Amino acid sequence: MKQNTKDWIQYGSAIALIISGIAIALLSVIVTMDIGGGALAYIGEAFGGALAIFGIAAYALRSISDFKKEITEELRLSRKSDDHGTDY
């Protein structure tokens, strides 16, 4: 599976959770003029799950980016030391 497909599934799932939480809240208010405990629990779980999905994605992207920068810097320093014949 391509990374692009995985990203779409991940973000789509998070957005679906947010939309479902909002829909449950609106339906609950329209039908009962109150948001009951069960609906409130679902809304909290849905929003928490969506935030976790977005947070994990952001953390993973940042970690990979930092790793790439470190490797690039190490390779640059290694090539520089090889060009000058000195060993650091």
GUTOR-929523 format. One record per residue: residue in three letters; x, y, z of N, C-alpha, C in turn. Coordinates in Angstrom, 3 decimals. Example, Ala and Ser with C-alpha at 12.3 -4.5 7.8 and 13.67 -1.06 7.14 Angstrom:
2
<code=Ala	n.x=13.190	n.y=-5.690	n.z=7.800	ca.x=12.300	ca.y=-4.500	ca.z=7.800	c.x=13.200	c.y=-3.300	c.z=7.800> $
<code=Ser	n.x=12.850	n.y=-2.250	n.z=7.080	ca.x=13.670	ca.y=-1.060	ca.z=7.140	c.x=12.900	c.y=0.030	c.z=7.870> $
This chain:
88
<code=Met	n.x=0.848	n.y=-1.173	n.z=0.000	ca.x=0.000	ca.y=0.000	ca.z=0.000	c.x=0.896	c.y=1.239	c.z=0.000> $
<code=Lys	n.x=0.571	n.y=2.189	n.z=-0.821	ca.x=1.368	ca.y=3.406	ca.z=-0.932	c.x=1.170	c.y=4.289	c.z=0.304> $
<code=Gln	n.x=2.183	n.y=5.103	n.z=0.603	ca.x=2.105	ca.y=6.004	ca.z=1.753	c.x=0.974	c.y=7.010	c.z=1.583> $
<code=Asn	n.x=0.744	n.y=7.463	n.z=0.355	ca.x=-0.322	ca.y=8.413	ca.z=0.098	c.x=-1.683	c.y=7.814	c.z=0.463> $
<code=Thr	n.x=-1.877	n.y=6.547	n.z=0.141	ca.x=-3.128	ca.y=5.864	ca.z=0.465	c.x=-3.294	c.y=5.742	c.z=1.977> $
<code=Lys	n.x=-2.220	n.y=5.424	n.z=2.666	ca.x=-2.261	ca.y=5.316	ca.z=4.122	c.x=-2.607	c.y=6.669	c.z=4.751> $
<code=Asp	n.x=-2.025	n.y=7.730	n.z=4.226	ca.x=-2.325	ca.y=9.069	ca.z=4.750	c.x=-3.789	c.y=9.420	c.z=4.559> $
<code=Trp	n.x=-4.333	n.y=9.113	n.z=3.381	ca.x=-5.745	ca.y=9.412	ca.z=3.119	c.x=-6.657	c.y=8.627	c.z=4.057> $
<code=Ile	n.x=-6.326	n.y=7.369	n.z=4.295	ca.x=-7.127	ca.y=6.556	ca.z=5.219	c.x=-7.043	c.y=7.121	c.z=6.632> $
<code=Gln	n.x=-5.846	n.y=7.487	n.z=7.035	ca.x=-5.641	ca.y=8.026	ca.z=8.380	c.x=-6.407	c.y=9.333	c.z=8.576> $
<code=Tyr	n.x=-6.218	n.y=10.279	n.z=7.675	ca.x=-6.906	ca.y=11.564	ca.z=7.809	c.x=-8.409	c.y=11.428	c.z=7.604> $
<code=Gly	n.x=-8.813	n.y=10.550	n.z=6.703	ca.x=-10.242	ca.y=10.318	ca.z=6.492	c.x=-10.916	c.y=9.756	c.z=7.738> $
<code=Ser	n.x=-10.239	n.y=8.846	n.z=8.418	ca.x=-10.779	ca.y=8.279	ca.z=9.650	c.x=-10.912	c.y=9.346	c.z=10.728> $
<code=Ala	n.x=-9.906	n.y=10.185	n.z=10.868	ca.x=-9.958	ca.y=11.244	ca.z=11.878	c.x=-11.081	c.y=12.233	c.z=11.571> $
<code=Ile	n.x=-11.223	n.y=12.606	n.z=10.316	ca.x=-12.286	ca.y=13.545	ca.z=9.933	c.x=-13.657	c.y=12.907	c.z=10.123> $
<code=Ala	n.x=-13.780	n.y=11.622	n.z=9.814	ca.x=-15.054	ca.y=10.923	ca.z=10.022	c.x=-15.420	c.y=10.896	c.z=11.503> $
<code=Leu	n.x=-14.445	n.y=10.697	n.z=12.381	ca.x=-14.711	ca.y=10.723	ca.z=13.815	c.x=-15.193	c.y=12.102	c.z=14.273> $
<code=Ile	n.x=-14.566	n.y=13.153	n.z=13.779	ca.x=-14.974	ca.y=14.512	ca.z=14.152	c.x=-16.391	c.y=14.793	c.z=13.658> $
<code=Ile	n.x=-16.653	n.y=14.439	n.z=12.409	ca.x=-17.988	ca.y=14.681	ca.z=11.847	c.x=-19.045	c.y=13.884	c.z=12.595> $
<code=Ser	n.x=-18.734	n.y=12.628	n.z=12.945	ca.x=-19.722	ca.y=11.824	ca.z=13.670	c.x=-19.992	c.y=12.392	c.z=15.059> $
<code=Gly	n.x=-18.959	n.y=12.917	n.z=15.724	ca.x=-19.171	ca.y=13.541	ca.z=17.031	c.x=-20.056	c.y=14.767	c.z=16.942> $
<code=Ile	n.x=-19.833	n.y=15.585	n.z=15.932	ca.x=-20.666	ca.y=16.776	ca.z=15.735	c.x=-22.097	c.y=16.370	c.z=15.392> $
<code=Ala	n.x=-22.250	n.y=15.354	n.z=14.544	ca.x=-23.587	ca.y=14.897	ca.z=14.152	c.x=-24.362	c.y=14.355	c.z=15.356> $
<code=Ile	n.x=-23.700	n.y=13.575	n.z=16.197	ca.x=-24.362	ca.y=13.042	ca.z=17.390	c.x=-24.789	c.y=14.180	c.z=18.311> $
<code=Ala	n.x=-23.935	n.y=15.182	n.z=18.467	ca.x=-24.281	ca.y=16.320	ca.z=19.327	c.x=-25.490	c.y=17.064	c.z=18.766> $
<code=Leu	n.x=-25.492	n.y=17.334	n.z=17.476	ca.x=-26.616	ca.y=18.052	ca.z=16.874	c.x=-27.912	c.y=17.246	c.z=16.948> $
<code=Leu	n.x=-27.842	n.y=15.965	n.z=16.637	ca.x=-29.037	ca.y=15.123	ca.z=16.712	c.x=-29.568	c.y=15.039	c.z=18.136> $
<code=Ser	n.x=-28.671	n.y=14.928	n.z=19.076	ca.x=-29.098	ca.y=14.845	ca.z=20.471	c.x=-29.800	c.y=16.123	c.z=20.911> $
<code=Val	n.x=-29.268	n.y=17.264	n.z=20.517	ca.x=-29.888	ca.y=18.538	ca.z=20.877	c.x=-31.224	c.y=18.703	c.z=20.162> $
<code=Ile	n.x=-31.293	n.y=18.318	n.z=18.897	ca.x=-32.539	ca.y=18.462	ca.z=18.135	c.x=-33.634	c.y=17.557	c.z=18.706> $
<code=Val	n.x=-33.296	n.y=16.310	n.z=19.032	ca.x=-34.304	ca.y=15.350	ca.z=19.481	c.x=-34.701	c.y=15.578	c.z=20.939> $
<code=Thr	n.x=-33.743	n.y=15.760	n.z=21.817	ca.x=-34.053	ca.y=15.812	ca.z=23.248	c.x=-33.822	c.y=17.174	c.z=23.891> $
<code=Met	n.x=-33.272	n.y=18.117	n.z=23.153	ca.x=-32.906	ca.y=19.435	ca.z=23.680	c.x=-31.894	c.y=19.340	c.z=24.826> $
<code=Asp	n.x=-31.130	n.y=18.259	n.z=24.819	ca.x=-30.122	ca.y=18.027	ca.z=25.841	c.x=-29.101	c.y=17.041	c.z=25.268> $
<code=Ile	n.x=-27.885	n.y=17.108	n.z=25.770	ca.x=-26.881	ca.y=16.123	ca.z=25.377	c.x=-26.689	c.y=15.196	c.z=26.568> $
<code=Gly	n.x=-27.150	n.y=13.962	n.z=26.412	ca.x=-27.096	ca.y=12.987	ca.z=27.496	c.x=-25.698	c.y=12.445	c.z=27.720> $
<code=Gly	n.x=-25.577	n.y=11.655	n.z=28.774	ca.x=-24.282	ca.y=11.097	ca.z=29.143	c.x=-23.689	c.y=10.192	c.z=28.083> $
<code=Gly	n.x=-24.521	n.y=9.355	n.z=27.477	ca.x=-24.028	ca.y=8.442	ca.z=26.445	c.x=-23.520	c.y=9.171	c.z=25.218> $
<code=Ala	n.x=-24.288	n.y=10.150	n.z=24.790	ca.x=-23.865	ca.y=10.939	ca.z=23.619	c.x=-22.604	c.y=11.728	c.z=23.937> $
<code=Leu	n.x=-22.541	n.y=12.273	n.z=25.131	ca.x=-21.372	ca.y=13.046	ca.z=25.533	c.x=-20.130	c.y=12.161	c.z=25.616> $
<code=Ala	n.x=-20.312	n.y=10.945	n.z=26.106	ca.x=-19.186	ca.y=10.007	ca.z=26.168	c.x=-18.691	c.y=9.672	c.z=24.759> $
<code=Tyr	n.x=-19.625	n.y=9.433	n.z=23.814	ca.x=-19.219	ca.y=9.132	ca.z=22.442	c.x=-18.487	c.y=10.323	c.z=21.815> $
<code=Ile	n.x=-19.007	n.y=11.510	n.z=22.047	ca.x=-18.374	ca.y=12.708	ca.z=21.481	c.x=-16.944	c.y=12.834	c.z=21.999> $
<code=Gly	n.x=-16.773	n.y=12.641	n.z=23.287	ca.x=-15.426	ca.y=12.714	ca.z=23.867	c.x=-14.487	c.y=11.667	c.z=23.304> $
<code=Glu	n.x=-14.980	n.y=10.444	n.z=23.170	ca.x=-14.157	ca.y=9.371	ca.z=22.609	c.x=-13.821	c.y=9.635	c.z=21.140> $
<code=Ala	n.x=-14.792	n.y=10.111	n.z=20.382	ca.x=-14.557	ca.y=10.385	ca.z=18.956	c.x=-13.532	c.y=11.499	c.z=18.776> $
<code=Phe	n.x=-13.693	n.y=12.583	n.z=19.536	ca.x=-12.739	ca.y=13.692	ca.z=19.417	c.x=-11.354	c.y=13.281	c.z=19.926> $
<code=Gly	n.x=-11.319	n.y=12.504	n.z=21.002	ca.x=-10.037	ca.y=12.021	ca.z=21.508	c.x=-9.328	c.y=11.121	c.z=20.511> $
<code=Gly	n.x=-10.088	n.y=10.245	n.z=19.868	ca.x=-9.499	ca.y=9.379	ca.z=18.850	c.x=-8.972	c.y=10.165	c.z=17.664> $
<code=Ala	n.x=-9.751	n.y=11.155	n.z=17.229	ca.x=-9.313	ca.y=11.985	ca.z=16.094	c.x=-8.052	c.y=12.764	c.z=16.441> $
<code=Leu	n.x=-8.007	n.y=13.325	n.z=17.641	ca.x=-6.821	ca.y=14.068	ca.z=18.057	c.x=-5.606	c.y=13.151	c.z=18.165> $
<code=Ala	n.x=-5.819	n.y=11.930	n.z=18.628	ca.x=-4.710	ca.y=10.974	ca.z=18.709	c.x=-4.197	c.y=10.628	c.z=17.323> $
<code=Ile	n.x=-5.101	n.y=10.426	n.z=16.372	ca.x=-4.686	ca.y=10.108	ca.z=15.008	c.x=-3.867	c.y=11.255	c.z=14.422> $
<code=Phe	n.x=-4.350	n.y=12.482	n.z=14.571	ca.x=-3.608	ca.y=13.635	ca.z=14.050	c.x=-2.285	c.y=13.818	c.z=14.784> $
<code=Gly	n.x=-2.274	n.y=13.609	n.z=16.092	ca.x=-1.055	ca.y=13.780	ca.z=16.878	c.x=0.009	c.y=12.769	c.z=16.533> $
<code=Ile	n.x=-0.388	n.y=11.524	n.z=16.358	ca.x=0.568	ca.y=10.481	ca.z=15.996	c.x=1.143	c.y=10.752	c.z=14.615> $
<code=Ala	n.x=0.300	n.y=11.197	n.z=13.696	ca.x=0.783	ca.y=11.509	ca.z=12.344	c.x=1.790	c.y=12.660	c.z=12.382> $
<code=Ala	n.x=1.488	n.y=13.699	n.z=13.136	ca.x=2.397	ca.y=14.844	ca.z=13.224	c.x=3.719	c.y=14.437	c.z=13.871> $
<code=Tyr	n.x=3.654	n.y=13.631	n.z=14.920	ca.x=4.871	ca.y=13.174	ca.z=15.589	c.x=5.729	c.y=12.324	c.z=14.653> $
<code=Ala	n.x=5.104	n.y=11.410	n.z=13.933	ca.x=5.850	ca.y=10.539	ca.z=13.023	c.x=6.520	c.y=11.346	c.z=11.917> $
<code=Leu	n.x=5.801	n.y=12.286	n.z=11.338	ca.x=6.388	ca.y=13.108	ca.z=10.278	c.x=7.554	c.y=13.941	c.z=10.792> $
<code=Arg	n.x=7.415	n.y=14.502	n.z=11.993	ca.x=8.493	ca.y=15.306	ca.z=12.568	c.x=9.707	c.y=14.435	c.z=12.873> $
<code=Ser	n.x=9.479	n.y=13.240	n.z=13.404	ca.x=10.589	ca.y=12.347	ca.z=13.729	c.x=11.344	c.y=11.925	c.z=12.481> $
<code=Ile	n.x=10.631	n.y=11.600	n.z=11.435	ca.x=11.275	ca.y=11.201	ca.z=10.183	c.x=12.051	c.y=12.363	c.z=9.590> $
<code=Ser	n.x=11.475	n.y=13.548	n.z=9.644	ca.x=12.147	ca.y=14.731	ca.z=9.116	c.x=13.435	c.y=15.012	c.z=9.890> $
<code=Asp	n.x=13.372	n.y=14.930	n.z=11.217	ca.x=14.571	ca.y=15.144	ca.z=12.033	c.x=15.637	c.y=14.102	c.z=11.727> $
<code=Phe	n.x=15.221	n.y=12.850	n.z=11.561	ca.x=16.154	ca.y=11.773	ca.z=11.249	c.x=16.844	c.y=12.028	c.z=9.914> $
<code=Lys	n.x=16.081	n.y=12.457	n.z=8.915	ca.x=16.661	ca.y=12.751	ca.z=7.600	c.x=17.679	c.y=13.877	c.z=7.697> $
<code=Lys	n.x=17.370	n.y=14.908	n.z=8.486	ca.x=18.306	ca.y=16.026	ca.z=8.653	c.x=19.598	c.y=15.564	c.z=9.307> $
<code=Glu	n.x=19.487	n.y=14.722	n.z=10.336	ca.x=20.674	ca.y=14.219	ca.z=11.018	c.x=21.540	c.y=13.383	c.z=10.077> $
<code=Ile	n.x=20.923	n.y=12.504	n.z=9.316	ca.x=21.672	ca.y=11.655	ca.z=8.385	c.x=22.348	c.y=12.510	c.z=7.321> $
<code=Thr	n.x=21.626	n.y=13.485	n.z=6.788	ca.x=22.193	ca.y=14.364	ca.z=5.773	c.x=23.396	c.y=15.123	c.z=6.321> $
<code=Glu	n.x=23.287	n.y=15.615	n.z=7.541	ca.x=24.392	ca.y=16.355	ca.z=8.160	c.x=25.588	c.y=15.436	c.z=8.398> $
<code=Glu	n.x=25.341	n.y=14.228	n.z=8.864	ca.x=26.432	ca.y=13.270	ca.z=9.085	c.x=27.128	c.y=12.915	c.z=7.778> $
<code=Leu	n.x=26.352	n.y=12.707	n.z=6.724	ca.x=26.958	ca.y=12.401	ca.z=5.418	c.x=27.763	c.y=13.586	c.z=4.900> $
<code=Arg	n.x=27.252	n.y=14.790	n.z=5.092	ca.x=27.974	ca.y=15.983	ca.z=4.655	c.x=29.303	c.y=16.114	c.z=5.404> $
<code=Leu	n.x=29.272	n.y=15.902	n.z=6.716	ca.x=30.497	ca.y=15.980	ca.z=7.498	c.x=31.475	c.y=14.871	c.z=7.123> $
<code=Ser	n.x=30.961	n.y=13.692	n.z=6.837	ca.x=31.809	ca.y=12.573	ca.z=6.449	c.x=32.496	c.y=12.847	c.z=5.115> $
<code=Arg	n.x=31.760	n.y=13.370	n.z=4.169	ca.x=32.352	ca.y=13.700	ca.z=2.867	c.x=33.365	c.y=14.821	c.z=3.001> $
<code=Lys	n.x=33.065	n.y=15.786	n.z=3.853	ca.x=33.974	ca.y=16.913	ca.z=4.055	c.x=35.287	c.y=16.431	c.z=4.670> $
<code=Ser	n.x=35.221	n.y=15.533	n.z=5.640	ca.x=36.445	ca.y=15.028	ca.z=6.268	c.x=37.227	c.y=14.153	c.z=5.300> $
<code=Asp	n.x=36.539	n.y=13.413	n.z=4.431	ca.x=37.222	ca.y=12.587	ca.z=3.437	c.x=37.904	c.y=13.445	c.z=2.379> $
<code=Asp	n.x=37.314	n.y=14.562	n.z=2.008	ca.x=37.885	ca.y=15.447	ca.z=1.005	c.x=39.171	c.y=16.101	c.z=1.514> $
<code=His	n.x=39.240	n.y=16.405	n.z=2.811	ca.x=40.395	ca.y=17.093	ca.z=3.356	c.x=41.434	c.y=16.133	c.z=3.910> $
<code=Gly	n.x=41.124	n.y=14.863	n.z=3.931	ca.x=42.100	ca.y=13.889	ca.z=4.414	c.x=42.270	c.y=13.892	c.z=5.914> $
<code=Thr	n.x=41.399	n.y=14.544	n.z=6.613	ca.x=41.486	ca.y=14.553	ca.z=8.078	c.x=40.348	c.y=13.721	c.z=8.647> $
<code=Asp	n.x=40.597	n.y=13.228	n.z=9.809	ca.x=39.581	ca.y=12.402	ca.z=10.468	c.x=39.176	c.y=13.096	c.z=11.765> $
<code=Tyr	n.x=37.931	n.y=13.334	n.z=11.931	ca.x=37.447	ca.y=14.037	ca.z=13.132	c.x=37.175	c.y=13.084	c.z=14.221> $
